[in-house]
Amino acid sequence: MAGNGKSSAPFLVSGGGIGGLVTAYALARQGFAVRVFEQSPEFKEVGAGIQLGPNIFRVLDKIGLKDAVLADAHRPPAQEMRDAVTGKLITNIPLGAEFFERFGQPYAVTHRADIHGTFLKACQGSNLISLETSRRVDGYEDHGDRVTVRLEGGERAEGRALIGCDGMWSKIRERIVGDGKPQVSGHIAYRAVLKREQVPADLWRPDVVLWAGPRCHFVHYPLRRGELYNLVAVFHSDHYEEGWNAEGNKDLLWQHFKGLRPEVLRLLELIDTWRLWVLCDREPVKDWSKGRVALLGDAAHPMLQYLAQGACMATEDAVVLAEKAAASPDDLPSAFKAYQQDRYLRTGRVQVMARVYGEFYHARGVTAELRDLAISGRTPQQSYDGIAWLYGGP
Ligand SMILES: Cc1cc2nc3c(=O)[nH]c(=O)nc-3n(C[C@H](O)[C@H](O)[C@H](O)COP(=O)(O)OP(=O)(O)OC[C@H]3O[C@@H](n4cnc5c(N)ncnc54)[C@H](O)[C@@H]3O)c2cc1C
């Protein structure tokens, strides 16, 4: 319920991706008015899958969106890792009853557009949220008792605080952290989504399958209640391009994947058009808020995708930020400090460990042998122990 400290001055949110929308909704659930400014002409996510660990469901449960997200998702029975050269099984981690019992929440995979669409629908259903498209935030002033943002075209908007949910290339971050461009990892991802009927029956698997190869890997899993099939091929390359939707050159992909298992090559051959992502991240930092302005999601802690956690972390951020704001609505600068204090070690650990997992998936020679030795004999409970720091939170 809105109390005295929750006067009508809205929170301003820059960016209407997964992080911006879930932040708007979490704030509105606490009784705050919110204006979301999205630079694109519509609220839309690019087509690809994301994995959702049990940690996201713990926070989605708190804001009443867990069932809606699960309704469109697919629940894989297991996560499997195989050697992309020999085909040998490296590990198979069950994600069913035993997993649920351990973490109290499920594991799921979903289309980005589906989870984004669920957040959008939730926001549209709230009379506290104003969703505004074709509105790029170009800058802001923090006046101490309120903030003003400058929108493209010169218009200004005033609010009680600004949350920068403007992603990897965040404008707001330039002012708060000022650490230049993101770091290019030297890895690029090609992604495609097929309809289930396009996938030969012997290649369709209900699990999340990761084929680990030398300086490359390939992941596939079903999406949207099993109606779609998501494919992501990652390999080392110096190619650089900003944004998430450029077309990938097929020859470059084949240079890296030739000689791998026929199951991998047959799936790759099914794709006509690949979309490309140049994978970037940043060093973890501790200070993502200043006065009445705070960062969230990829703007605060962009990470490589190897732990499949960027959207999960943004959602955790949103729920924590809204709780802190509700606890001290009259002192938002302190609320934002409490939010970053709560979050920076957890998100920093994911940023650091995601890099380690990337090395791990792309290992060659003795390093690959050591990896296989370390994880292949694990029981499910031992595998769960290894990831409990992440899945057991926040
Ligand atoms: C290959 C790959 C696989 C991934 N897999 C997973 C996974 O399995 N699980 C998972 O949890 N995460 C995954 N992620 C990470 C996840 O996609 C991101 O962390 C998440 O989408 C970040 O959300 P965000 O809202 O912070 O940023 P974004 O999604 O980048 O949204 C930012 C929004 O802000 C808008 N914007 C930018 N600048 C401005 C401005 N100046 N004014 C107004 N609007 C602006 C943009 O148009 C955009 O809509 C993956 C990422 C990649 C690259």
The ligand as a Gaussian input file, in Angstrom:
#p B3LYP/6-31G(d) Opt

LIG

0 1
 C       23.740000     -15.642000     -25.716000
 C       23.072000     -15.224000     -24.435000
 C       22.395000     -16.173000     -23.683000
 C       21.804000     -15.812000     -22.464000
 N       21.197000     -16.764000     -21.740000
 C       20.651000     -16.458000     -20.545000
 C       20.014000     -17.457000     -19.765000
 O       19.981000     -18.630000     -20.153000
 N       19.464000     -17.096000     -18.565000
 C       19.484000     -15.800000     -18.120000
 O       18.967000     -15.521000     -17.022000
 N       20.087000     -14.833000     -18.845000
 C       20.665000     -15.126000     -20.039000
 N       21.268000     -14.158000     -20.770000
 C       21.364000     -12.791000     -20.222000
 C       20.101000     -11.981000     -20.355000
 O       19.620000     -12.045000     -21.653000
 C       20.389000     -10.534000     -19.981000
 O       21.150000     -10.481000     -18.806000
 C       19.086000      -9.783000     -19.734000
 O       18.291000      -9.780000     -20.891000
 C       19.393000      -8.353000     -19.308000
 O       18.205000      -7.624000     -19.193000
 P       18.249000      -6.049000     -19.017000
 O       16.831000      -5.628000     -18.959000
 O       19.167000      -5.690000     -17.891000
 O       18.951000      -5.488000     -20.322000
 P       18.445000      -5.543000     -21.845000
 O       17.704000      -6.787000     -22.122000
 O       19.618000      -5.193000     -22.685000
 O       17.376000      -4.361000     -21.940000
 C       17.759000      -3.020000     -22.002000
 C       16.592000      -2.232000     -22.599000
 O       16.873000      -0.835000     -22.487000
 C       16.595000      -0.190000     -23.704000
 N       17.478000       1.000000     -23.737000
 C       18.831000       1.040000     -23.873000
 N       19.279000       2.310000     -23.811000
 C       18.179000       3.086000     -23.603000
 C       17.992000       4.494000     -23.428000
 N       19.022000       5.342000     -23.457000
 N       16.736000       4.969000     -23.237000
 C       15.665000       4.117000     -23.203000
 N       15.793000       2.769000     -23.387000
 C       17.024000       2.268000     -23.561000
 C       16.907000      -1.226000     -24.766000
 O       16.262000      -0.951000     -25.985000
 C       16.376000      -2.501000     -24.088000
 O       15.014000      -2.680000     -24.316000
 C       21.870000     -14.464000     -22.006000
 C       22.520000     -13.514000     -22.759000
 C       23.135000     -13.879000     -23.955000
 C       23.866000     -12.829000     -24.739000

